[in-house]
Amino acid sequence: MAKPNYSFAKRQRDLAKEQKKEEKLQRKKATAEEEAAAALNPDTEGEVATDEAEAPKDQAPDA
């Protein structure tokens, strides 16, 4: 029976922890950038510019 390689398992845990930490940092950075962009354009937040109000979608074709 082979003995377990604890140092390999520890290295794998450390690599997974480091990768998770990096992903979390990237998510925080993306969130901060979105908030900064929203702060620069406060009047456009929550509004969607569309032409749907001018032209109704359900028009019957002229056949």
C-alpha positions in Angstrom: 0.0 0.0 0.0 1.4 3.4 -1.0 1.5 6.1 1.6 -0.4 9.3 1.0 1.5 12.3 -0.4 0.3 15.0 2.0 2.6 17.7 0.5 0.9 17.2 -2.9 -2.5 17.6 -1.4 -1.4 20.7 0.5 0.0 22.2 -2.7 -3.3 21.5 -4.5 -5.3 23.2 -1.7 -3.0 26.2 -1.8 -3.3 26.5 -5.6 -7.1 26.3 -5.4 -7.2 28.9 -2.6 -5.0 31.3 -4.6 -7.1 30.9 -7.7 -10.3 31.5 -5.7 -8.7 34.6 -4.2 -7.7 35.9 -7.7 -11.3 35.4 -9.0 -12.7 37.3 -6.0 -10.3 40.1 -6.6 -11.4 40.3 -10.3 -15.1 40.3 -9.3 -14.5 43.2 -6.8 -12.5 45.1 -9.5 -15.3 44.7 -12.1 -17.9 45.8 -9.5 -15.9 48.9 -8.6 -15.6 49.8 -12.3 -19.3 49.4 -12.8 -20.0 51.7 -9.8 -17.5 54.2 -11.1 -19.2 54.3 -14.5 -22.6 54.7 -12.9 -21.3 57.6 -10.8 -20.1 59.3 -14.0 -23.5 58.9 -15.7 -26.1 59.2 -13.0 -28.9 60.4 -15.3 -28.7 57.3 -17.6 -28.9 54.8 -14.7 -32.0 52.6 -15.0 -33.1 54.0 -18.4 -33.2 52.2 -21.6 -33.2 54.1 -24.9 -35.6 52.3 -27.3 -37.9 53.3 -30.1 -40.6 50.9 -29.0 -42.8 53.8 -27.6 -43.0 55.4 -31.0 -43.8 52.3 -33.1 -46.1 49.5 -31.8 -44.9 46.0 -32.4 -48.2 44.3 -33.1 -49.1 45.6 -36.5 -51.0 43.4 -38.9 -49.3 43.0 -42.3 -51.1 44.5 -45.3 -52.1 41.4 -47.3 
